[in-house]
Amino acid sequence: MSTAPGPHEAGRARDRDTEGRARNQRPRDGLGRPLPYGAPGVPRQPEGVVRAPEESVAEAQDLLDAGRPFHAHEVFEDAWKTGPGTERGLWQGLAQLAVGLTHAGRGNTKGGARLLLRGAGAVAAWSAEAGQKEPYGIRVAELVAWAEDLAGLLERTETAVDPASHAPRLRGGGPQD
């Protein structure tokens, strides 16, 4: 919980991190929406963390299962920024899937469906190009099917979904049981 004043109330022009980079320090809810300064929020994912790929997948799965796809996106973003360039398409596609689920949870069904399909396409294209059907245990075909199914549901119903109950199984595809 943060009780810190906003940047203007504290006499600063912008929020800055400890290294002086501009960073929005407002607390966020479970879907990454900014909350007012001083409001309770969920813990933020630290940025720039270097993890082994298997750790990234496991941490992102935990966040997805908890209904925090925005935060899972942050883990995937770290993986694409710190991992080998040859895997960038995989991690970017996974991040797009997490953001698609975030939008679906926020009620932006059209944007969510588009991002789910874009992410599925990116992961599938990377998998085909790299010749890896299950990188780090991720069952690409099942994950793509999950994304296509959820995108179809969003397009048909135009209704927000609960991200936790619609979270993919990265190492097994489909919604959780």
Secondary structure by P-SEA (a helix, b strand, c coil): ccccccccccccccccccccccccccccccccccccccccccccccccccccaaaaaaaaaaaaaaccaaaaaaaaaaaaacccccaaaaaaaaaaaaaaaaaaaacaaaaaaaaaaaaaaaaaaaaaaaccccccccaaaaaaaaaaaaaaaaaaccccccccccccccccccccc
